[in-house]
Amino acid sequence: MPAQQKATACLALADGTVFYGNGFGAVGETVAELVFNTAMTGYQEIMTDPSYAGQVVTFTFPHIGNTGVTDEDDETAEPVAAGMVVKWDVTEPSNWRATGELTAWLLKKGRIGIGGIDTRRLTRAIRQQGAPHVALAHDPDGNFDIEALVARARAWKGLVGLDLAKDVSCTQSYAWDEQRWAWPEGYTRREGAGLRVVAIDYGAKRNILRCLASAGCEVTVLPASATAEDVLALNPEGVFLSNGPGDPAATGAYAVPMIQGVLAKEIPVFGICLGHQMLALALGAKTVKMNHGHHGANHPVKDLTTGKVEITSMNHGFTVDSQTLPKGVDETHVSLFDGSNCGIAVTGKPVFSVQYHPEASPGPQDSYYLFERFAREMQARRPA
């Protein structure tokens, strides 16, 4: 920041490092894990992605806010990420779809932003040291108790052992029929009977549900706490396990028994992100915390079954330990960044999952075929 400009926000790391900048959005303080995201678009989708619960997001792309905001791009009703860190201050929006401005949106939604930060330096620190615990504060008068903020960051327990899925999940079941956005109609509704899918909401993004509907699925969404009896009572032709936040081992305490009950019925199962990790745990594997996770829309993943490489969208801080996969569970995809597991499938059964986000919101659309594959597995098991 220019020496003559007084800081109105600061980011205090648990190691005592402090970044000063220009605050925008809500006034106040928040404590969370700090991650970086490399996507060049989709900041609104990122901020409203339930998988970011308990995290402040540093955007490596410098121009955040230029396209404004629109209600159509929300992935859930309210922002879930705790705050945002950006390089350049937010400017007036320039986009034909914009219905509002990012700063006003953050203020309305109670989320803190800080601009004027050296995001390259911050990202390097995260890569080298791991995702730190931080306290983010915004005060228009520039009054900060740095010792207290650092102490809050150090005292925060972090995501390990923390079940956040219940916090972001729906509280009651509902039907979903809205399909993917397409020009010029926008969002349309699926009509008629479809493949009966029960989607377990660990923090589901709306565009994932839209992809299921567009693939011909008649979707019923159930809360994360749903039991196998709840799921099977709906007579599903397939079960979908959604993305979500927190430590998969903690969520697995109640999710794993449900999934194991469904697997015993030979029903097609498809999992994404946290749903992928939940499936792996139900099959006997283990998960581990990553150094800084994968967050972005440019992650190369190799499909080991075809040899093809897909560019994918990712958002996860935990990963399945491929060394713990039991016999009969195949590793199907790996990250070309670090070799971590990105997909599994049960040998000879219609059960598979991926670590990344094939709905691509935001991100590339290389992996949409997975929704169609899920639909084909269900269709193949329908009576002739």
N, C-alpha and C positions, 0 to 999 in steps of 0.2 A: 504494500500500500504506500502511496505518497506520504512522506514524513509529516506533511502539514494536515493530513486527513486523520481524524480521530476514528479509531475502530469502533464499530457498533455491534460486532459479534466476535466470538473467539471459539476456537476448537482446542480443548485441552486433552492431551493424551495421557494415559496412565503412567507413562515413563517420565512425565514432566514436561514434554515438549508442548509448546503452545503456538497456535497459528491465529493471527488476528486478521479480520476482514470486515466486509460490509454486510450487515445483517439485512435480511428481507423475510417477508412472511410473518409468522407468529412471533411474538415476544415471549421470552422465557428460557427455560433450560430443559435439556433432555439428556439421558445417558443411554448409550447403546454400543454395539460393536460397529467398527468402521470398516467398510468394504469399498472397493472401487468397481465401477462398471465401464466397459469399453464401448458400449453401443453408441452409435452416432445419432440415433433417433429413438423416440419412444420414452422420453423421460416421464411422461404422465403415466404410461402403462407400468413403468418401473416403480414409481412412487405408490401406485395402487395395487401392486402385486403383493398378495398376502405372504409370499415367501420371504419378503424383506422385513417381516416383523422383528423388532429388536435390533434393527440396523440403521445406521446413517450411511447414505450412499455418496461416494465421491465420483463425479462424472469426469472421465478423462477427456471426453470431447468438450471443447471450451465453450461452444455456443449453445447454452441451455436456456430455454424460454423463448427462443426466436419464433417458434410456431404457435405460441399461446397454448390454450387448453380448450377442450371441448368435452362435454359430458359423454359423448359417444366413445371416448377413448379410455374411460375408467374401467379397470379390470375388476374392481369391487366398489361398493358404495362410497367408501371413504379411503383416503390414503392410509397405508399401513406402515411404510418406511418412516422412521423417526425423524429424519431430516435429510437435507441435501447439501453437498459441498461442490462449488463450481469455480471455474477460473475467472470468467468475465461476468460482470454484473448483468442482470436480466434486462433485456431491451424490450421495446414495444413489439408485439407479435406481428408477423407478416405471413399470413396463411389464410386462404379462403375459407377453411373449415373452423378457424378460431372463433370461439364465442366468449373468450375471457383471457385474462393475462395471468401468467404464472404467479407473480408476486401476490396478487389479490387472492388467487385460488389458495395458495399456501396459508395466507392469513385467515381466510374463511375456514379452512380445514384444520387449523391449529398445528401446522408443521413449520419448523424453523429452517431457513436457508442461510448460507454464508457464501459470499462471493469475494473475489479478489485474492483467492488462495492459489499458491503454487501447487497445482494438482499433480504435476509431474513428480515433484519432490515427495509429496504425500504418498503417491502411488508406489514409488520406489521403496519408501519406508515400509509400506504394507507388504510388498513382495518379500522384502528381506527379513522383516521381523514378525510377520504374521498379522492377522487382523486384530488391531488393538481395541481396547475398551476406551471410550472417549466420553467427554461431556461437552455438549454443544450449547452455547448460550448466545442469546440475542437481547441486547439492551440498547435502545436508541440513544441513551445518555452515555453509553460507553463505560459503565461502572461494573467491573468484574472482580470477584474474589477468586483469584487464580488458585490459591492454595486449596480453597474449598472445592473448586471444580476438579482439580487434579485428584483430590481425595475421593470425590464422588466416582470418578472414573476408575480409580483403583479398587473401590469398594464394590463395584458392580460385579455380580457373580458370573456373568457371561451366559452363553447359549448352551454350553455342555450340561447335560442333565435337565434341560429346560423344555417342557412340553408347551408349545405355543399353538399347536393345531386347534385345540379346543377354544382358544381365544379368538381365532379368526374364522372358525367354521360357522356354518348356519346353525340355528337353534331348532329348526323344524324342517321337515321335508318339503320339497316343492318340485314342480315339473318345469322343464326347460325346453323350449322349441325354437328359440331364435337362432338363425343361421349366420354364417360369416358375411361380413360386409362385402358388397359388390357394387360396382358402378353400373347403372346410375341409381339403382333402387335403394342402396344402403343395406340396412339389415332387413331380412325377410323372415317369415315364419315357416317352419316345416309343417306340412299338412298331411293328414292321413296317418294310418298306423305305421309304425316303424319297428326297428329292432329294439327290444326292451332292454335298456341299459340302466343299471343302478350306479350312480356316480357317488363315491364317498368323498365328502368335502373336507379335506385337511387344510384348505386354503385355496380353493379352486379359482382359477382365473376365468372370467366370462368368455374369453375367446377360445379356451379349451372346450367349454361346454358348447359353444357355437360350432366348433369343428366336429364334435360328435353329432350334433343335429344335422349338419351339412352332409355327414357321411351316412345319413339315413337312420339315425338312432332316435328313439323315443326315450328321452332322458328323465329319470327321477333322481333328484339329488337328496342324499341323506347326510346327517351330521357325522362328524368324525367319530363320535361315540357309538355309532350304530353297531349292533351286534349281528352275528351271522344269522340269527333268527329274523331280525328286522329286514335284512337284505333278502333272504330266501323267501320271505313271505310275499314279496313282490313278484316272484316267479321270473327273475331276470334271465335274459338270454346272454348277457355279458355283464361283468362288473368292472368299473373303472375306478382306479385309485389316483386321486389328484395330487398336484403339487402342494407344498405347504412349508411352513417355517419350523425352526427349532431343532432339537436333537432327536433324530429318528428313534434312538433307543428308548427315550422317554415316552414318545408317542406310541411306540410299539407295545407298551405295557397293556394297552387296551385294544390296539389295532391288530396286532399279530393274531390273537385268538379268533377274531372275526374273519381275517383273511384265510386262516387255516381251515375254518369251517366252510368257507366258500370253495376253497381248493378241493376239498373232499368230495364236492358235487360235480367235478369235471366241467365247470362252467368256464368259458373264455374269460381271461382276466388281462387287463392292460393297465400298466402303471406309469406315471410320469413323475420325475423329480423325487419328492418325498414319498410318493406312491411307489416309485421304483425301490426306494430304500426299505419301505414297509414290506413289500413283496419279498425282497431279499432276506429280511429278518425272519419272515414267516417260513421261508424255505430252509432256514438254518444258518445263514451267513451272518456276518457282523459288519457294523459301520464304524468309521473313524472320522474325527475332526480333521479338516484340511488346514494347511498353513494359512492360506488366504482365500481359498475357494475359487470357484469359477463364476464370474458374473460378466456377461457380455453377449454380443450377437455375432461373434466372429470365431467361434470355437470349432476347429476341425475335429471330426469324429470319424473313425474308420469302422465300417461295417465288416466284421470278420467273416461273415457268411457270404458276402459278395465281393469283398475287396474294394468296394466303392468308398469314397470319402464324402461326407456331408458337412457343410458349414452350418453350425447350429447355434441356437440361443440357449444360454445357460444361466442358472442362478442357484447355486448351492454351496454350502460351507462344510457339508459332510459328504462322505463318499462310501460306497460299498467296498469292503476289502475283498478283492477278487480271490485272494489266497484262501479265503474261508468259504468259498462257494462249494456246496456239497456235490457229491456225485449225482449226475442227472440234471444239473443246472449248468447251462453253458453260458460263458461270457460271449456276448454277441457284438458288442461295440466297445471301443476304447478311445480315450482322448489322445490326439496326436500332440498335444501340448506336454502332457506329463505321464501318459500311459495309464491313467486312472480308469476305473471301470465306468462305462457309460451305457451298458445294456446287458440284460440277461434274458434267457428263455429256458423253460422247462422242456427237456427232451421229450418229443413225441406228444406234447400237450399244447393246447392253445393258450399258453400262459407266457406273457412276455412284458418287459418294461424297459424304459430308457431313462437315463439321468437328465437328459436335456429337455427343452420345451419345443415339441414339434409344431405347436400352433403358431409359433413365430410372431409373437406380439410383445415387444418388437423383435425383428430379426428375419433371417432368410427362411424361405419356405421349402427347403430341400426335403424336409422330413414329414410333410403332411401325409405322405403315403401310409404312415403308421396307423392313422385313423381308418383309412380304407382297408388296411390289413385286418384290423380289429373287426370291422364290419363283415369282411369276408369269412372270418373264422366263425362268427355267429351265424351268418347266412348258411354256411356249409352244414350246420348242425340242425337246421330246421327240417321238419319232416317233409318229404317230397310231396 
